[in-house]
Amino acid sequence: MDIQNALAVPPSPVGVTRREDYRPPEWLVPEVALDFDLDPARTVVRSRLRVERNGAHREPLRLDGAGQVPLSVRVDGALINDWRVDGERLVVPLSGGERTVEIEVAIEPEKNTQLMGLYASGGILCTQCEAEGFRRITYFPDRPDVLSVYSVRMTADAARYPVLLANGDPVASGDAGDGRHWAEWSDPFPKPSYLFALVAGDLQVNRGEFVTRSGRTVELGIWVRAADVAKTDHALHSLELAMAWDEKVYGREYDLDVFNIVAVDDFNFGAMENKGLNIFNSRYVLADPDTATDHDYDAIAAVVAHEYFHNWSGNRVTCRDWFQLSLKEGFTVYRDQGFSADQGSAAVNRIEGVRALRAGQFPEDAGPLAHPVRPDSYQEISNFYTATVYNKGAELIRMMATILGAPKFRAACDLYFERFDGTAATCEDFVACMEEAGGVDLAQFRRWYTQAGTPRVQASLTHDDGRARLRLAQATPPTPGQATKEPMLLPLKVKLFGAETGRALTEERLVLLADPAETIVFEGVSERPVLSINRGFSAPVVIESDRSVTDLAFLSANDDDPFARYEAMQQLMLDALVADAVEGDQGAYDAVVAAVAGTLDDPALDPAFQAEAVVLPSESFIGDQMGVVDPDAVFRAREGLRRTLGERLGERWAAAYDGPREHYAYTPEAKGRRRLRNVALGFLAAARGGEADKLAFTQFEAADNMTDRMGALAVLASGTSELREAALDIFYLRHRDNALVLDKWFQVQALSSRDDAGAAVAELARHPDFALSNPNRARSLVGAFGVNQRAFNAASGGGYRFLADQLLALDRLNPQTAAKLLPPLARWRRFDAGRAALMRAELARIVGTAGLSKDLFEQASKSLEG
């Protein structure tokens, strides 16, 4: 291939939607009645829309559509013929201010591989309408600021689809004759079309109930295949906990008589918050100790809570337009993080949240796909379901909560829900409520919504004559389209400790850094102070400080803020690893070993916290600290430090591993002990090699839970002994009929640190059980391989070719999932010239492919241009 010619980016095949171009809808639709004659091969949808002209204009009714066949159009009951299809829009000429429009269309659910609209999954008919899937069901003004009251009637084969569910509450059901039956549902709360849901299938239910604080009884149901009912207890319990928590913490009560969750195998997202009928990826519903890890259990609880919390932060108050996506998603992520923190270790929950932010969002901010939390434009809205909108968006809410304090933040949330209930709001509306109820000016804070990039804060502490001076300076690097950045408002929690005594020299202080630079003075500081900064990760920034190895080691042992203590340990490790990777300097290894030993020896620490504190930074995060990422040097340094820690702290790892065994229990204490034991196994393997492989295999065979089984398999999968193949074969044979568990089998091999990981992944892509058509399976192999830094970035470029090939094949089936797996190729600027050229060539090949979706085209073309 001629790389120079191939790198020329062709014009975009699609238009760009800009936030500044927003206009209110020309027509409103207060009421919608839908009638479905359900069949996987050909479903007929009849819609009756009561439409109202919005403002003084003479525009016809324009309705969005995609892929359906229009059969007839009626206006006020009369059949008309002067409608037309303009592109994918149905245009209906209307006079007057209010009319009733009836439309009949036909769709083919079983051919819908995009999994948007109405589609078939494992014998179930289900929907996914966010962001623009409803237009694939019927013609409609498919935008979030058109809110309607929906009534739904479904008719289907009674044997094949005995269960018929939709939004809201059930109204009636009956026999339709000829082996068919019908059901009607009604949702009294106005909602946008993206929240519409329908499910038809042969399902069984695990029922529960919840009594609200006002005394109403809500019937709860988790709907799955009959064989999976026993795996739904955790999801049901999590739902009950979430409902009680939202009443207690936010004062939000559920408003319908039923709340249903349905699990499906084929789903682009984790779950969807449709009003009263949440549709979930089965991986976030099904769990028992033999098939789900502790992480799976935690994720199920968090996602169930997240989707339930959307009932208010997303449904009762929704988004004016898709640029406001973080209004609901960032806020709801913050809410589900609060829930998860209250269910176990708040410190570990915060560590996990920040780790996810740094793994996904910080690289996004530093690359060609960087965008503000509230983007300015898009070609395909599904590409903005990103870590920036979700995770960074949650950090914005957290910062406002920190600035206001808990009582005022709660008052501001109450004001927001009361003022905008039943409407489509904006991020600006939310911030304005924070200002009004909190009595604060957040004008500068609004830059967090409009500026991309991760601020960097330089912190320098000096001390003399009983006075400490903390100099802070902030700057945000340029991002595509934003070369110049204005100063941000940064809430930084700081505290000083005495280097000699270890005691706190000051109370924790909240510093609101608003200027490019500022100096904070602390009086009465009698000994050399050590700086604890960004405690609790109070702002999503990178701290660059002058703290020494000694200071970081001190904080890792003495800081009274759990996150700051963890952060000091991680920074100590990170500095040591970067020095080794770049210069071969292992001078800080002794300090790291001593700090890890101190953490393991501290009886006051929760085992869950100990486990997180001693885990080394990931290879990708180490690479992010380098001017040019050297995957091989990073791998060498990290493996070297793992081996050093394993060898020098062998007795401590053995003690942690050999601790008391117990039957599986999903409790915070038991989870912490399992986590520490499996971390210890990893360090023992780094030091002992084959001997530890035998230990891991013994654990693998004896495990009474998936957490310990996967902990052992992860060690074996990166090893070289014959036990590796034996364990993988045993795992496959035991779980090959369980798709969710088999995903783990693919993933653990894709993440292997073996030299042949790339070749193994290419072989696995040809495995009979691998299918790109299932998003979970595609993510388990292709997605996991993309984050395996050394294997994916092999100097040959084989990893880049593999990913590009998979993306092009997947794009023909499911463009949305394909686009979400592209970002590893977008990081080409971070690597050496040889790797960068190979990555760019694959991006150019993708962009130049005929028939490419706008989803994948936007991501690939931006990656080349940015």
N, C-alpha and C positions, 0 to 999 in steps of 0.2 A: 504493500500500500504506500502511495505517496503521502507521507504524513503531513507535509505542509499544505497540500491541496485538501486533504481530508479534514484538516482542522478548520477550514472555512465554514462558519456556521450559517446555514441557509435561513431565509426569513421564517419567522414563526408562522405555522399554518393556522393558528387560532388567534382570536382577539384577546386583548388584555382588559380585565375589569379593574377599574380604579375606584378607590374609596371616595375621592373627591367628586366623582360623577354620580354619587347616590341621589336618586330621586324617589319620592314616595310612590307607592303603587298607583297605577291609573284606575284599577278596579279593586274593590274589596270583596271578600267572599265570606259573609257572616255565617252562612250555614252550608254544610256539605252532606249529602246523603250518597253513600256508595253501596252498590249491589254487585257482589262477585259471584259469578258462576265458575267455580274453581275446578281446574283440571290442569295437570302438569304440562300437557301438550298444547292446550289452547284454553286460556282463561278469558272469559268475556267480562269486562268491567263496565258497569253503567254508573255514571255519576250525575247527580243533580245538584247544581250550584246556584245558590241565590246570590247574585252579584249586585254590587252597588257602585255606581260611578263615584270616583274619589276626586272631587274638585270640578272646576268648570273647564271641560275639554270635550272634544268630539272624537277621541281616539276609539278605535274598535277594541274589543276584548282580545287580548293576546295571551295565549296559554302555552306554557312550556311542555314539550314532549320529547321522547327519545325512544325509538324502536317499536312503538305500538302501531297497529293498523286501525285507522279511524273507520268506523262503520256507519255512524249517523250522528247528526246534530239536530237538536230541537231547541226552540226558543219559546218559552211560555206554552209548551205543549205542542207546538206546531213544527212539523218537519221542515227544515230549511236546506237549501242547496247552495247558498252564496258564501259559505265558509270556504277557506282555503288553507293549505299547509304551506307556510313560508319558511323554508329551511326545516327546522324541527318544531316550529311553532304553529299552533292552530290559531287562525285569525277568524274571529266571528264578528261581523258588523252588527252593532247594537245601537238602538236609539233609546232615548229616555234615561232615567237615573237608576232604575232598579228593574232587573229582569231575572227570570229563571232559565238557566241553560242546562240542557241534558245532553250528555255525550256518551256514546257507546264505542268502545274500542276492544280490540283483541290483542293479547300478549301471549308469549310462549315461555313460561317459567323454567322449563327443563333445559332450555338452550341459553339461559342467562348465566354465563360463566363469570360475569363481572361481579356477581353477588350484590348488585345494587338494584333496588326495586323489589319486585316479587320474584323469588327464585326457589328452586328445589334443592334440598340438602338432606341426603340420606332418607328419602321417603317423606320428608316434611316439606310443606310449603310455608315459606316465611318471607319477611320483608326486611330490608334495610334502606332507610330513606335519607339519612344524613350523609352528605349534605344535600345532594341533588338527585336522590333516587326516586322520589315520588313521581317525577315526570316520566319515569319508565313504567309506571302503573297506569296513569291516565293523564290527560291534558289538564294542566292546572298552573296558576301563577306560583311557581315553585320557588318561593323566597321566604325568608323567616319572618318578615314583617306583615305577612298576610295571615291573620289569625282567624280560625273558623271553629265552629262547633260541629263535631262529626257524629253521624249515625251510620252504622255499618250493618249490612246484611250479607251473609255468606251462605252459599248452597254448595254442597259437595257430596261425593260418594261416602255413605255412612260407614262402610267397612274399612275403606282406605284412610279416611280422615274423620274418625269419630269425635275428635276434639276440635272445636272451632273457637278461636280466641281473637279478640281485638281490643282496642283501647277502651278505657272507661269501665262501666259496669254492665253486666249481662241484662238484657231486657226480656227476651223470649227465645224459644227454640221449638222445633217441631219436625215432623216427618214430611218430606217433600214428595214421597212416592218414588217408585222405580229404584229403590235402594239408596235414595239420596235423603239428606236431611238439611236443615237450615238453622241458623242462629243469628240473633240480632244483638248488637252492642251499642251503647251510647256513651259518649264522653261529654259531660256538660261544661267542661272548661275549654275555652277557646285556645287553640294551639296551632302552630305553623305546620305545614305539610311534612316537614322533616321528622316530626314526632309521631307520624302515623305508623301503626303496626297491625299486622295480621299474622296469625299462625293457624295452620291446619295440619293435623297429623294424628298418628296413632301413639298417643302419649299417656303416661300415668303421672299422678301428682302426689307430691308430699305436701300435706296441708298443715297449716298452723294458723294462729290468729294473734292479733295484737289489739289491745285495748288502749285507745288514745287517751291523752290526759283529760279530754272532755267527756270520756266515757263511751265513745263510739267503738264498736268492734269491727275490725278490718280482717277479712278473710285473706290469708296468704297462701300462695301456691307456687311450688317449684315443679315445672312440667318437663319430663324427660322420658326417654324410652323406658319400658318396664324394667329392663335389666339394670338400669342405672339409678333407680329410686333410692337404693340404700346408700348411695354416694352423695346424697343431697342434704343430709342433716346439717352439715357445717354451714352450707350456704343459707339454709333457712334460719339457723341460729344467728348467723351474722346479720341477716336482714332484721330480725327482731332487735338485736343490739343497736343497729344503726337507727332504727325508728325511735327507740328510747333516747339515744344519744342526741339526735337532732332536736327532740323536744326539750331536753335538758339544757343543751349548750346554746341553741339558736332559737328556741321557742317555736319551732316549725312542726306543725301537726299535719299528718296525712289527711287527704281530703276525699278519697273515694271509698267505696265499700269493699273493693277487692284490690289486691296487688299481686300480679302474676309475673313470674320469671320463666322463660323457656330457654333451654339449652339446645344449640344446634352445632353441628360439627364444622360447617363451612361458613366462616365469618371473617370479614376483613378487619374488624376492630376487636377489642376485648369484650365490649358489651355496648348496649344502646339503651338510652333512658326513656324510650317511648312512654307516654303517659299511661300509667297503670299496667302496661304490658312490656316489661323489659325483655329484650332478646339478647342472650348471652352466647359468646363463644363457650363451648362446653368445657374448655380448660379452666374457666373461671367459675364453674359450678360444681363439677364432679370431684370428689375427694374421699379417699379412705387411706388409712396408714400404709397399705400395701401398694398404692398406686400414686400417691401424692406426697411430695416433700413438705417440710415445714414451710419453705418459701411458697409453695403452691397454696397451702392453707392460708398463709398471710395474704397472698395476692387475692385469693377468693374473697376474704373478708373485706379487703380494701376496695375491690371493684364492686362488690355488692353494695357497700356503703356509698361509693362514689355515684353509682347510677341511681340509688335511692335518693341521695341528697340533691340530685338534679331536679327532683320534683319541684323544688322551690328555686334553686339556682340554675335555671335553664328552661324549666317548663312553665311554671307560674309566671316567672319573669324570663323572657327569652331575648334573643339578639335581634337588633334592628336589621343588621346585615352581617355577612360572614366575616367582614373585617373585625367585627366585635367578638369573634369566637372565644377569645380568652375571658370575656365577661362571664361566660358560663363555665368554661373549662378550667381556667386558672383558679377561679374562686372555688370551684368544686374540688379540684385537686387539693387546695389548701384545707378544705373541710374534711376530706377523707384522710389527709395526713394527720389532722388533729384527732380524728376518731381512732386511727391505728395507734397513735402515740398513747392514747388512753387505755388501749387494750393490752399493752405489754410494756416494754421498755421504751420510754420516750427518747432516751439518749440514742439507743440503737436505731429507732425509727428515723431520727434526724440524720444520723450518719448514713443510713441507707438512702434517704432522700437526696442528700448532698452528693453522695457517690453517683447516683443516677444522673443528677444535673451535670456533674463534671464529665461523665462518660458520654452523654448525648447532647446536652445543650451547649456546653462550652466549645466543643469542636464545631458545632453548627454556627455559633457566633464568630468563630475564627476562620470560616471558610466562605466559599462563593455562594452558599445557600443561606447566608446570614440574612435575617429580616427582623424588624421590630416585633414586639409582642402584639401590636396592632399593625398589621402590614398595610402598605399603601396600594398594592396592586397584586393581581394574580392572573394566571392563565387558567389554572385548574385548582379549585378551592381545596380539593382533597390533599393537595401538596402542603397545605398549611396546618394540617393536624400534626404539629411538630412538638419537639421538646421545648422550643421557645414559647409557643403559645400555651402549652400545658404547664411544664415544670417551671420555666422562668416566670410565667404568668402567676403561678402560685406564690413564688417568691415576692412578687410585687404586692400581693395581698398581705403576705406575712410582714413585709416592711411597713405597710400602712397600719397593720395591727400593732406593730412595735411602736410606731410613732404616736398612735392614739392612746395606747394602753387598753387593757381588756374591757373595762366598763364602757368606755366611749366607742370602742370598736363594735361591741355588741349593739349599742344604741344606733350606730351608723348602719349596721346590717338590718336592724329592724326598720329603720327609716326607708332603706332601699327597697325592702320587700313590700312595705306598705304603700309606698309611693308608686311603684311600677308594677304591682300585681296585675296580671292580665294584659300586659303590654310588651312591646319589643323595645328594649333599652340599649344604651351604648356604654362603653367603658367610661366615657366622660360623665354619664349619669351616676355611675357607681362612685367615682372619685368625688363628685360634687356632694354626695351623701356623706362620705367620709369627712369632708371639710365642714359641712353644716353641723353634723352631730358631734364632731370632734373638736370644733372650734380651732381648726388649723388651716394654714394656707399651703395647698399642695400644688401650686402653679409650677414650681420647678420639678416636683416629683413626676409630673405628667410626661417629662422627657423619657421616662422609662418605657412609656408606651410607644414612643415615636422614634427612638434611637436604637439601632441594633448595636451589638457588640458587648463584651464583658469589660467593665471598668477595671483598671488596675490601680491599686492604692499602694504608694510607697510610704512606709512607716519607719521613722527613725526616733529613737528615744535617747535623750541625754540627761545627765544628773549632776548637779553641783549645788552646794550650800543649802541642802535640804529641799531642793526644788527639782522636779522632773519636768522636762519639756518633751512633748510628743509632737513631732512634726509630721503632718499628713499631706500628701500630694496625690491628686487623682488625674487620670487620663484614660480615655477610651480609644483604642486603636481604630483606624479607618476600616469601614466595611463597604461592600459594593453599593455604590450610589450615595454613600455618606462619608465623604473624605474628612470632613471637619465635624468634631463633636463638641457639644456644649457640656459644661460641668453638670453632673448628676447630683441629686440629693441622696446622700448615703447615710443610713442609720447604722453606726458602728458601735457595738457594745465593747467597752474596754475596761480593764482592771489591771492594777499593778501588784506584784508580789515581791517580797524581799528575798534577794538571792541568798542571803546568809541564813535567815531564820525560817524561810518558807512561809511566813505568815502573810496575810493580805495587808497591803499597805493602803489601799483605798477601797471604797465601795465600788461596785460596778457602775459605770457611767455610760449613758447613751450620748454619743457624739453625733450630731447631725452635720456631716461634712457637706457643705454647699458650694464652697469656693474651690478653685483649682488647687489651692494650698492653704493650710491653716495650722497654727500651733496651739496645742492644748497644754496648759500649765497645771501641774499638781503640786500643791504646797505640803510641807511637813513630811517629806519623804526622807527618812533618816538613814536608809541603807540603799545599796545599789538595787534599783528596781528591775524586774523582769516583766516584759509587756505581754499581757494576754489580750488579744485583739480579735474583733469579729466573732465574739463569743456567741455560741449558738448559731453561727453562720447568719448573723443578723442582716447581712447584705450579700447578694450574689456577685461577689467581686473576687479578684485575685489579689492577695496581700503579698507585697514584696517588702520584707523587713530586714533590719540589720541584726536580728537575733542570732546569736552564735549557736554552735552545736551544744555547748554547755547549757545555754538558755532553753533550747528546745527540749533537751533531756530533762532539765529541771521541771518544765511545764508538764511534760508527759507523766511526771510522777506526782506533781503537787497542785496542778490547776484544779479549782473546785467546780469548773464548768465542764461537764462530761464531753461535750463536743470539742471544746478548746483543748482538752487533754488528748483526745483522739487526734485532733488536728496537729498538735505539736509532734506526736509520734510519727504521723504520716509525713510531715514536713522533714523531720529528721531522716526518715528512710528515703524520701524523695531526693533530698540533696545528696545523700550518699550514693544513690543509684545513678543519678545524672553525672556526678563526678566520676564514677567508675566507667559509665558508658562513653563519656566524652574523652576523658583523659586517662582512664585506667587507674584512677586514684581511689584506693580503698581505705583511706585514712580515717574515715568516719565510721567504719564498720564496728569498731570496738564500742563506740557510743551507742550504736543501734542495738548491739547485743545486750549491753547493760540495761538499756531502757526496756527492751522486750522482757528481759529477766525480771526487772522490777515490776512490770505489769502483771506477769504471770504469778509473781510471789505475793501480790497484794490481796490479802483475804477479804478486804472490804469491797472488792470489785465484783460485779455481776459477771459470771462466765460469758454471757452474751456480749457484754462490752469488751471483755478481755479478748474474745475471739475477733471482734471487728478491729480492735486497736492493733493487733499484731499481724493482721493480714497485710502483705506488701502491696503498695500501689500497683495498679494494673500496668501492663506493658504499654497500652495506648496512652495512659495518663503520664507515664514517664516520658514517652516520646513527645507529648505535648509541651514539655518543658525545654525541649531542644530546639536550636535554630533550624536544623535539618534533621528529620527523624532518621535514625539508623536502626532499623528493626533488629538486625543481627546483634548489634552492640547492646541494645536494650535487653534483648533476651539473655545474652551472656551475663550481663550485670545482674539481672534479676535472679537468674538461676544460681549465680554465684553467691548472692546474699542469702537466698533460701537455703543453700547447702551449708553456708557458714552458720546460720542460725540453727539449722537442724543438728549440725555436729556439736556446736559449743553448748547448746541448751538441750542436749539429748535427754538427760534425766528429767528435765522439767516437761518436755513434750511427752515422754513416756508416762509421767505421773498424771498429766492431763488426760492422756488417752486411756490409761488404766483405771480411771475413776469409777465410781459405782455405776453398774448397769441397772437398767430398769425396763419394765414393759413400757411400750410406747404410750405417751400421754402428750396431748397438745396443750401444754401450759407454758407460760413464759420461762419458768425455771427449767423445765425439761428441754425446751428448745435451746436454751442457752448452753446447757451441758452437751447436747448433741452437736451444736455448732462448734464449740471449743474442741470437742473430741475429733471432729473431722478436720478441723484446721491443724490440730496436732498431727494427725495422720499424714497430712500433706508435707509437713516439715520433716517428719520421720522418713518419709519416702525420699525426700531430697537428700538426706544424709546417708541412708542405709541401702538404697537401691533395691536389689533383689530380695533382701531380707524383709523390707517393708512391703514389697509386692505380696509376699506370703501372708503378712499381717492383713493387708487390704483384702486379699482373696478370702481369708477366713471371715473377716467382717462381712464381706459381700454375701457369702453363703449363709451366715448365721443371722443376718439382719431380719428383724421383725417389722421393719418399716422402710419406706422408700428413701427417706432422708439418709439413713446410714448406708443403704444399698448404693445410692447414687454417689455418696461421698467416697465410698470405696472404688466404685467404677470409674470415677473421674481420675483417681490416682492411677489405676491400672491402665486406663485408656492412653495415658501419656507415657507409660512404661514400655519396656522392651521384652519382658519375660513372656513365656508361653501362657502364663496365667491370664495375660491380657486377652488373648483370643478366646480362651475358655470362658472367661467372664462375659465377654460380649456375646458369645454364642448362647450361653445360658440365659442371659437377659433377653435376647431376641426370642428364643423359643418360648420363654415363659410369658412374654408380653406382646407377642406379634399380633394378637387379636384386639389389643387395646391401643387405639390410634394415639391417644394422648401420651401414654407411656412410651410408645414406639418413637414418638417425637424426641423424647429424652435420649434414646439410643442413637438417633441420628445426630443430635446436638452435641453429645459428649464426644463423639468422634470428630465433629467439625471443629471443636475447640481444643483438640489435642495439641500438645506441644511437641509431638514427634516430628522428626525431619520429613517424614513422608505424608504429613497431614494433607497437603494439597492433592497428591495423587489419590489418597484414600477418599477424599471428598468427591473427586471426579468419578471415582468408581461407585460411590454410594448414590450419586445422581442417576446411575443406571440400574439401581436396585429395584426389583419388582414392587417393593412397597413405597418407593418414592414417587410422588405425584405433585407437580407444580400447581395443579388445579385446586389443591387444598392449601389455603394460606398458612395454616399452622405448620404443615409439613415443609412448605417452601421456606418459612422463617427458620425452622429447626435446622436446616442444612445450609441453604444458601445464605440466609441472614446471619447465622452463627459464624460461618466461615469468613464473612466480611469483617467481623470484629476480631478475628484471630490474626493479630498484627503481623507476626513473623511469617506465618504460612501464606496469608493473603498477599503479602508484599514480597514474595519470593522474587529475586532479581531477574528470573527468567520471564516474568510477566504472565506466567501460566494462571495465576490466581485472578488476574485482571481479565484475561480472556474467558475464563470459566464464568465469572460473574456476568460479563457482558452477554455471553451466550445464553445464560439462564434468564437474564432480564428480557432479552428479545423474545425468547420463547414464552415467558410468562406474560409479557405485554399483550400477546395475542389472546390470552385468556382473561387476565385480570389486571388491567393497567394500573389500578390504584395500588395494589400490592407490589407490582414491579417498581413503581416510582419510589416507594418507601424503602426499597432495598438498594437503591443506587448510591446513597451518600458516601460509602467507602471509596468510590472512584473519584468523588469530588474533592478529595484531600490531596490531590496530586502536587499542589504547591509546597506541601510540607516535606516532600521527599527529594532525594537527589535527582539530578538531571536525567539519568537513565530510567529510573522508575517513573518519573514525571512524564517523560515522553511516551512510555508504554501505556500509562493510564489515559493520557490525552488521546492517544490513538484509539483506544477502546471507546471513549466517550464520543469521539468523532464518528466511529462506526455506528454507534447507537443513533446519534442524531441524523446520520445520513440514510438510515433505513427507511424504505418506503412503507407507508401505512402506519407509521408510529403513532401511538396515542398522544394526545396533548398532555396527559399526565407525565409520561416518561420523557417526552420531548422537552417540557419545561424544565425538569430537573437536570437533564443532561446538557441542554444548551446553556443554562445558567452556570453549570459547573465548568463549562469551557470558557465562558465569557468573563466570569467574575474575577 
